[in-house]
Amino acid sequence: MKLSQHDLQQLDEDLLQGMPEATLRRLSVNLLADLKEARERLQQHPGNSSRPPSSRAPWERGSSGRRVRNSPMPLC
């Protein structure tokens, strides 16, 4: 991220009104980069990132076919 939480909290309409055009353009580029990065991170899931499958939310998990605890091991 290019802008810190503090930077974003400082931005308001009055501050933007007083900024020169060149500064506004640089700010726009930084905000666009931050927005793209945030959206990419929101779209990540274990299938397209390095996150382990166990990090999926319970409602996103399918039937895993795992054994239920305390059930006997199948004899092969």
Secondary structure, DSSP 8 states (H G I E B T S, - for coil): --S-HHHHHH--HHHHHTS-HHHHHHHHHHHHHHHHHHHHHHT--TTTSS--GGGS-GGG--------TT------
